[in-house]
Amino acid sequence: MDIETIFAVASFVSLVVSWFILPGTAKEARTTAPATQLQTETSAA
């Protein structure tokens, strides 16, 4: 596995984990995370 694949998998896992852990009151963080995530994965790919 190259570093880009590892990075993409790790960031995806962290995103999923944050979506499950974050409470419903943290909707700001929930909405910001996927947008930042998309940018990071696009630049990685």
PDB file of N, CA, C and O in Angstrom:
ATOM      1  N   MET A   1       0.850  -1.210   0.000  1.00  0.00           N
ATOM      2  CA  MET A   1       0.000   0.000   0.000  1.00  0.00           C
ATOM      3  C   MET A   1       0.877   1.249   0.000  1.00  0.00           C
ATOM      4  O   MET A   1       1.819   1.365   0.784  1.00  0.00           O
ATOM      5  N   ASP A   2       0.548   2.180  -0.897  1.00  0.00           N
ATOM      6  CA  ASP A   2       1.327   3.412  -0.902  1.00  0.00           C
ATOM      7  C   ASP A   2       0.774   4.371   0.145  1.00  0.00           C
ATOM      8  O   ASP A   2      -0.292   4.142   0.716  1.00  0.00           O
ATOM      9  N   ILE A   3       1.520   5.451   0.387  1.00  0.00           N
ATOM     10  CA  ILE A   3       1.173   6.390   1.459  1.00  0.00           C
ATOM     11  C   ILE A   3      -0.174   7.058   1.198  1.00  0.00           C
ATOM     12  O   ILE A   3      -0.898   7.370   2.144  1.00  0.00           O
ATOM     13  N   GLU A   4      -0.517   7.280  -0.048  1.00  0.00           N
ATOM     14  CA  GLU A   4      -1.790   7.950  -0.347  1.00  0.00           C
ATOM     15  C   GLU A   4      -2.974   7.058   0.017  1.00  0.00           C
ATOM     16  O   GLU A   4      -3.982   7.537   0.535  1.00  0.00           O
ATOM     17  N   THR A   5      -2.847   5.754  -0.257  1.00  0.00           N
ATOM     18  CA  THR A   5      -3.916   4.826   0.095  1.00  0.00           C
ATOM     19  C   THR A   5      -4.077   4.747   1.602  1.00  0.00           C
ATOM     20  O   THR A   5      -5.194   4.769   2.120  1.00  0.00           O
ATOM     21  N   ILE A   6      -2.955   4.654   2.301  1.00  0.00           N
ATOM     22  CA  ILE A   6      -2.988   4.593   3.763  1.00  0.00           C
ATOM     23  C   ILE A   6      -3.639   5.847   4.325  1.00  0.00           C
ATOM     24  O   ILE A   6      -4.448   5.775   5.250  1.00  0.00           O
ATOM     25  N   PHE A   7      -3.281   7.003   3.760  1.00  0.00           N
ATOM     26  CA  PHE A   7      -3.835   8.264   4.240  1.00  0.00           C
ATOM     27  C   PHE A   7      -5.338   8.318   3.992  1.00  0.00           C
ATOM     28  O   PHE A   7      -6.096   8.745   4.863  1.00  0.00           O
ATOM     29  N   ALA A   8      -5.768   7.893   2.821  1.00  0.00           N
ATOM     30  CA  ALA A   8      -7.196   7.922   2.494  1.00  0.00           C
ATOM     31  C   ALA A   8      -7.988   7.010   3.426  1.00  0.00           C
ATOM     32  O   ALA A   8      -9.056   7.388   3.909  1.00  0.00           O
ATOM     33  N   VAL A   9      -7.471   5.818   3.676  1.00  0.00           N
ATOM     34  CA  VAL A   9      -8.151   4.872   4.562  1.00  0.00           C
ATOM     35  C   VAL A   9      -8.210   5.425   5.979  1.00  0.00           C
ATOM     36  O   VAL A   9      -9.252   5.360   6.632  1.00  0.00           O
ATOM     37  N   ALA A  10      -7.098   5.966   6.452  1.00  0.00           N
ATOM     38  CA  ALA A  10      -7.051   6.491   7.819  1.00  0.00           C
ATOM     39  C   ALA A  10      -8.007   7.666   7.992  1.00  0.00           C
ATOM     40  O   ALA A  10      -8.694   7.765   9.009  1.00  0.00           O
ATOM     41  N   SER A  11      -8.053   8.556   7.001  1.00  0.00           N
ATOM     42  CA  SER A  11      -8.940   9.715   7.108  1.00  0.00           C
ATOM     43  C   SER A  11     -10.398   9.285   7.037  1.00  0.00           C
ATOM     44  O   SER A  11     -11.249   9.853   7.722  1.00  0.00           O
ATOM     45  N   PHE A  12     -10.691   8.280   6.209  1.00  0.00           N
ATOM     46  CA  PHE A  12     -12.066   7.784   6.111  1.00  0.00           C
ATOM     47  C   PHE A  12     -12.500   7.150   7.430  1.00  0.00           C
ATOM     48  O   PHE A  12     -13.616   7.373   7.899  1.00  0.00           O
ATOM     49  N   VAL A  13     -11.619   6.367   8.015  1.00  0.00           N
ATOM     50  CA  VAL A  13     -11.934   5.724   9.289  1.00  0.00           C
ATOM     51  C   VAL A  13     -12.179   6.773  10.368  1.00  0.00           C
ATOM     52  O   VAL A  13     -13.116   6.650  11.157  1.00  0.00           O
ATOM     53  N   SER A  14     -11.335   7.807  10.400  1.00  0.00           N
ATOM     54  CA  SER A  14     -11.495   8.846  11.417  1.00  0.00           C
ATOM     55  C   SER A  14     -12.803   9.595  11.208  1.00  0.00           C
ATOM     56  O   SER A  14     -13.448  10.008  12.172  1.00  0.00           O
ATOM     57  N   LEU A  15     -13.195   9.772   9.944  1.00  0.00           N
ATOM     58  CA  LEU A  15     -14.465  10.445   9.654  1.00  0.00           C
ATOM     59  C   LEU A  15     -15.630   9.615  10.162  1.00  0.00           C
ATOM     60  O   LEU A  15     -16.534  10.141  10.812  1.00  0.00           O
ATOM     61  N   VAL A  16     -15.615   8.322   9.869  1.00  0.00           N
ATOM     62  CA  VAL A  16     -16.696   7.436  10.313  1.00  0.00           C
ATOM     63  C   VAL A  16     -16.762   7.403  11.841  1.00  0.00           C
ATOM     64  O   VAL A  16     -17.845   7.465  12.424  1.00  0.00           O
ATOM     65  N   VAL A  17     -15.613   7.307  12.474  1.00  0.00           N
ATOM     66  CA  VAL A  17     -15.567   7.264  13.934  1.00  0.00           C
ATOM     67  C   VAL A  17     -16.142   8.549  14.528  1.00  0.00           C
ATOM     68  O   VAL A  17     -16.901   8.513  15.496  1.00  0.00           O
ATOM     69  N   SER A  18     -15.771   9.682  13.936  1.00  0.00           N
ATOM     70  CA  SER A  18     -16.256  10.960  14.462  1.00  0.00           C
ATOM     71  C   SER A  18     -17.773  11.064  14.284  1.00  0.00           C
ATOM     72  O   SER A  18     -18.460  11.616  15.143  1.00  0.00           O
ATOM     73  N   TRP A  19     -18.294  10.542  13.181  1.00  0.00           N
ATOM     74  CA  TRP A  19     -19.742  10.603  12.944  1.00  0.00           C
ATOM     75  C   TRP A  19     -20.498   9.787  13.986  1.00  0.00           C
ATOM     76  O   TRP A  19     -21.608  10.150  14.373  1.00  0.00           O
ATOM     77  N   PHE A  20     -19.895   8.675  14.446  1.00  0.00           N
ATOM     78  CA  PHE A  20     -20.571   7.844  15.440  1.00  0.00           C
ATOM     79  C   PHE A  20     -20.397   8.399  16.852  1.00  0.00           C
ATOM     80  O   PHE A  20     -21.295   8.273  17.685  1.00  0.00           O
ATOM     81  N   ILE A  21     -19.250   9.011  17.122  1.00  0.00           N
ATOM     82  CA  ILE A  21     -18.947   9.465  18.484  1.00  0.00           C
ATOM     83  C   ILE A  21     -19.593  10.809  18.784  1.00  0.00           C
ATOM     84  O   ILE A  21     -20.115  11.029  19.877  1.00  0.00           O
ATOM     85  N   LEU A  22     -19.553  11.710  17.799  1.00  0.00           N
ATOM     86  CA  LEU A  22     -20.074  13.054  18.046  1.00  0.00           C
ATOM     87  C   LEU A  22     -21.559  13.016  18.392  1.00  0.00           C
ATOM     88  O   LEU A  22     -22.334  12.327  17.729  1.00  0.00           O
ATOM     89  N   PRO A  23     -21.960  13.758  19.433  1.00  0.00           N
ATOM     90  CA  PRO A  23     -23.379  13.821  19.798  1.00  0.00           C
ATOM     91  C   PRO A  23     -24.152  14.703  18.823  1.00  0.00           C
ATOM     92  O   PRO A  23     -23.553  15.436  18.036  1.00  0.00           O
ATOM     93  N   GLY A  24     -25.465  14.632  18.874  1.00  0.00           N
ATOM     94  CA  GLY A  24     -26.285  15.399  17.954  1.00  0.00           C
ATOM     95  C   GLY A  24     -26.137  16.903  18.148  1.00  0.00           C
ATOM     96  O   GLY A  24     -26.462  17.677  17.247  1.00  0.00           O
ATOM     97  N   THR A  25     -25.645  17.331  19.322  1.00  0.00           N
ATOM     98  CA  THR A  25     -25.505  18.758  19.583  1.00  0.00           C
ATOM     99  C   THR A  25     -24.317  19.339  18.817  1.00  0.00           C
ATOM    100  O   THR A  25     -24.242  20.552  18.620  1.00  0.00           O
ATOM    101  N   ALA A  26     -23.395  18.490  18.389  1.00  0.00           N
ATOM    102  CA  ALA A  26     -22.206  18.964  17.673  1.00  0.00           C
ATOM    103  C   ALA A  26     -22.451  18.939  16.165  1.00  0.00           C
ATOM    104  O   ALA A  26     -21.621  18.436  15.409  1.00  0.00           O
ATOM    105  N   LYS A  27     -23.586  19.481  15.728  1.00  0.00           N
ATOM    106  CA  LYS A  27     -23.923  19.441  14.308  1.00  0.00           C
ATOM    107  C   LYS A  27     -22.957  20.290  13.487  1.00  0.00           C
ATOM    108  O   LYS A  27     -22.697  19.972  12.327  1.00  0.00           O
ATOM    109  N   GLU A  28     -22.421  21.364  14.067  1.00  0.00           N
ATOM    110  CA  GLU A  28     -21.456  22.207  13.343  1.00  0.00           C
ATOM    111  C   GLU A  28     -20.240  21.378  12.957  1.00  0.00           C
ATOM    112  O   GLU A  28     -19.783  21.419  11.815  1.00  0.00           O
ATOM    113  N   ALA A  29     -19.726  20.633  13.914  1.00  0.00           N
ATOM    114  CA  ALA A  29     -18.544  19.804  13.653  1.00  0.00           C
ATOM    115  C   ALA A  29     -18.890  18.716  12.639  1.00  0.00           C
ATOM    116  O   ALA A  29     -18.067  18.362  11.794  1.00  0.00           O
ATOM    117  N   ARG A  30     -20.097  18.194  12.725  1.00  0.00           N
ATOM    118  CA  ARG A  30     -20.503  17.130  11.809  1.00  0.00           C
ATOM    119  C   ARG A  30     -20.563  17.629  10.370  1.00  0.00           C
ATOM    120  O   ARG A  30     -20.165  16.924   9.442  1.00  0.00           O
ATOM    121  N   THR A  31     -21.060  18.839  10.193  1.00  0.00           N
ATOM    122  CA  THR A  31     -21.204  19.344   8.830  1.00  0.00           C
ATOM    123  C   THR A  31     -19.863  19.798   8.274  1.00  0.00           C
ATOM    124  O   THR A  31     -19.632  19.715   7.067  1.00  0.00           O
ATOM    125  N   THR A  32     -18.971  20.280   9.147  1.00  0.00           N
ATOM    126  CA  THR A  32     -17.677  20.769   8.666  1.00  0.00           C
ATOM    127  C   THR A  32     -16.749  19.606   8.330  1.00  0.00           C
ATOM    128  O   THR A  32     -15.977  19.688   7.375  1.00  0.00           O
ATOM    129  N   ALA A  33     -16.816  18.534   9.099  1.00  0.00           N
ATOM    130  CA  ALA A  33     -15.893  17.414   8.909  1.00  0.00           C
ATOM    131  C   ALA A  33     -15.944  16.819   7.498  1.00  0.00           C
ATOM    132  O   ALA A  33     -14.893  16.675   6.874  1.00  0.00           O
ATOM    133  N   PRO A  34     -17.123  16.467   6.969  1.00  0.00           N
ATOM    134  CA  PRO A  34     -17.155  15.854   5.637  1.00  0.00           C
ATOM    135  C   PRO A  34     -16.602  16.773   4.546  1.00  0.00           C
ATOM    136  O   PRO A  34     -15.951  16.295   3.617  1.00  0.00           O
ATOM    137  N   ALA A  35     -16.847  18.066   4.641  1.00  0.00           N
ATOM    138  CA  ALA A  35     -16.348  19.002   3.624  1.00  0.00           C
ATOM    139  C   ALA A  35     -14.818  19.017   3.648  1.00  0.00           C
ATOM    140  O   ALA A  35     -14.175  18.942   2.601  1.00  0.00           O
ATOM    141  N   THR A  36     -14.243  19.115   4.844  1.00  0.00           N
ATOM    142  CA  THR A  36     -12.786  19.090   4.971  1.00  0.00           C
ATOM    143  C   THR A  36     -12.255  17.744   4.498  1.00  0.00           C
ATOM    144  O   THR A  36     -11.222  17.670   3.832  1.00  0.00           O
ATOM    145  N   GLN A  37     -12.966  16.690   4.847  1.00  0.00           N
ATOM    146  CA  GLN A  37     -12.553  15.349   4.461  1.00  0.00           C
ATOM    147  C   GLN A  37     -12.504  15.204   2.951  1.00  0.00           C
ATOM    148  O   GLN A  37     -11.568  14.621   2.405  1.00  0.00           O
ATOM    149  N   LEU A  38     -13.517  15.738   2.279  1.00  0.00           N
ATOM    150  CA  LEU A  38     -13.592  15.620   0.822  1.00  0.00           C
ATOM    151  C   LEU A  38     -12.402  16.332   0.186  1.00  0.00           C
ATOM    152  O   LEU A  38     -11.792  15.812  -0.748  1.00  0.00           O
ATOM    153  N   GLN A  39     -12.074  17.506   0.683  1.00  0.00           N
ATOM    154  CA  GLN A  39     -10.944  18.262   0.147  1.00  0.00           C
ATOM    155  C   GLN A  39      -9.639  17.479   0.343  1.00  0.00           C
ATOM    156  O   GLN A  39      -8.814  17.406  -0.567  1.00  0.00           O
ATOM    157  N   THR A  40      -9.461  16.903   1.519  1.00  0.00           N
ATOM    158  CA  THR A  40      -8.212  16.188   1.800  1.00  0.00           C
ATOM    159  C   THR A  40      -8.086  14.956   0.907  1.00  0.00           C
ATOM    160  O   THR A  40      -7.012  14.693   0.365  1.00  0.00           O
ATOM    161  N   GLU A  41      -9.165  14.204   0.751  1.00  0.00           N
ATOM    162  CA  GLU A  41      -9.095  12.997  -0.067  1.00  0.00           C
ATOM    163  C   GLU A  41      -8.895  13.338  -1.535  1.00  0.00           C
ATOM    164  O   GLU A  41      -8.222  12.604  -2.259  1.00  0.00           O
ATOM    165  N   THR A  42      -9.478  14.450  -1.979  1.00  0.00           N
ATOM    166  CA  THR A  42      -9.316  14.834  -3.379  1.00  0.00           C
ATOM    167  C   THR A  42      -7.864  15.199  -3.650  1.00  0.00           C
ATOM    168  O   THR A  42      -7.305  14.817  -4.679  1.00  0.00           O
ATOM    169  N   SER A  43      -7.253  15.939  -2.727  1.00  0.00           N
ATOM    170  CA  SER A  43      -5.861  16.327  -2.936  1.00  0.00           C
ATOM    171  C   SER A  43      -4.939  15.114  -2.809  1.00  0.00           C
ATOM    172  O   SER A  43      -3.887  15.059  -3.447  1.00  0.00           O
ATOM    173  N   ALA A  44      -5.334  14.151  -1.992  1.00  0.00           N
ATOM    174  CA  ALA A  44      -4.522  12.940  -1.833  1.00  0.00           C
ATOM    175  C   ALA A  44      -4.599  12.073  -3.091  1.00  0.00           C
ATOM    176  O   ALA A  44      -3.614  11.459  -3.502  1.00  0.00           O
ATOM    177  N   ALA A  45      -5.771  12.036  -3.682  1.00  0.00           N
ATOM    178  CA  ALA A  45      -5.956  11.234  -4.889  1.00  0.00           C
ATOM    179  C   ALA A  45      -5.397  11.991  -6.080  1.00  0.00           C
ATOM    180  O   ALA A  45      -5.448  11.495  -7.206  1.00  0.00           O
TER     181      ALA A  45
END
